Amino acid sequence: MEFRPERWVSRSGRLRHEPSYKFLSFNSGPRSCVGKDLGLSNMKITAASIIHNFKVELVEGHAVMPQSSVILHMQNGMMVRLKRRVTA
């Protein structure tokens, strides 16, 4: 696996919008979760903090296989190793 930030950028250079129906945990329509925006913001902040403070590497020899399902998850999980980044 490799980090490819272009996955989230459109051809025009703007961030790509993902439809809300892809996130089943929040539901969609008039009865969608009132905390959806807060939840998504918290996930983005957490992911950015982890990537900023740690080097994330896949565990060598661990097979990454997606599970066919309504939601995306890995068949055998996704084993990673975190190494704290050294700041100057």
N, C-alpha and C positions, 0 to 999 in steps of 0.2 A: 504494500500500500504506500501511496505517496500523497503528500499534501498538494492539492491542486485548487487554489483559491478561485480560479476562473470558472469553477462549477457554479458559483453563486453570482457571477457577473454576466449581464446580457451582452449582446453584440455591440450595443451602443455605449457600453462601459458603465451602466447603472446596475445597482443591485437587482437581482432577479426576484420577483414577487412569487411566493408560493401560496397557492390557494388554501384557505383555512380548512377546507374539508379533508386535507391530507393529515390533519392532526386530530384523530378520532377522540382523543381524551378530552378535548374541549367541546365536542359536538359542533353543530353549525346551525345557522338559521336564527330565528327570533328567540330560541331558548338556549342559545349557546352560553357557555360558562362566563360569568361576569369577571372572573379573575384571569381570563385567558391572556390579556395583554401583560399583566403583572407576572404571570407564570412564564411566558415567553421571554420577557425581559430578564427575569432571574436566571433562566437557563442560559441566555446569551452572556450575561455577566459572569456566571460560573465557568462556562466554557472558555471565555476570553482570559479569565484569571488563571485557570489551569494551564492553558497554552502559554501564557506570559511567564508563569513561574516555574514550569516544568518542561522538560523535554520528554515527549511521549513516543515510545517505541513499541512496536509489536513484539511479543515474546517469540523468540526464534523457534521455529518448528511447530507453532500453533496454527492449524488450518483455519482460515477465516472463510466460512461458508454461510451465505445468507439463507435464512429459512423462508420457504414459500408460505406466506401468511397475509392477512389483511394489513398488519403492521410490520414494519421492518425490524427484524431482530436476527441475531446470529445463531446458527444451529448449535454451535459449541461455545457460545459466548465469545467475547473478544478480549483476549488476554493481552494486557499492555504493561509495560514497565515505565514508571515515572522516575525521572532523575531531576533533582532540583537544579535549576539554572544558577550558575555562579554569577553574581553581579559584581561589577568593579567598584 
